[in-house]
Amino acid sequence: LHSNNSLNQVNGSKETITTEPLPLCQDPVIEESSPFVPNITLESLDVINDQLGPLLEPGGAFKPKDCIARHHVAIVVPFRDRYAHLSIFLRNIHKFLMQQRIAYRIFIIEQTNGKPFNRAALMNIGFLEAMKLYKWDCFIFHDVDLLPLDNRNLYNCPRQPRHMSVAIDKFNYKLPYRTIFGGVSAMTREHFLTVNGFSNSYFGWGGEDDDMSNRLRNANLFIARYPINIARYTMLKHQKEKANPKRYENLVNGINKIGNDGLNSIKYDIYSYKSYPTFSWYYAELKISE
Ligand code: BGN
């Protein structure tokens, strides 16, 4: 009381200064089906940055203003070449996520030229780089060509890893197979550390997500999913990638390599970094080879 009074005297005001603590954010509860309709007309990255930048913190970060976020989510996007997809992804994912009452930041991890694309290694890099900025409790690994279609699909991390992209239009809104973990998936920081991240051995298309699925099973973790009418996605059109024939062999050996192939063995340089209004961009050179 005493110190309050003297503060008032110093300020020359009779008002007492009250700082109401902000409440913890509540997850949105949406009972009815609530379609999210993505806008997939092409717009340049500059325009997207200009339009959305004012609503965000630099680097494509967001947190609710009127409550303390319950979930701190790093959205990690492995990337190469597809700039048209990136601007469509950013315009839609921010619009989708800003209403979810979470704190998040978009990490775009682009692989430099030279080696075949290594989606899993880029996600490991995304994890490590994101952790340098903040101790995120949740990681969502997100292909740039997938856009969510229902607002009930909440981007947070439950007790078990969650496969998010259950029902994709390209696969007739059906789960292709039980153990699939590709497209969009959510893991807590603890899950990811427990399994030593992804394997770095998968260059080219296919198998890296199945390898993670094996790692999860090996750690007695189970894949959770939202129902098929909620976990709906549309896939942006692109050419089919060439699958790597070595992926079968990698998968067979994978289980023996969990302890020494992953977060603890990745080698890379961040060739370039830039904070854009709608995303944090890392240009990563892999120092591992096939
Ligand atoms: C599977 C791929 C996955 C991919 C899904 C959906 C393999 C490993 C050999 C069985 N797995 O076939 O990586 O996410 O298709 O596209 O290729």
Residues whose N, C-alpha, C, O or C-beta is under 5 A from the ligand:
A	BS01	BGN	G182 G206 G207 E208 D209 D210 R247
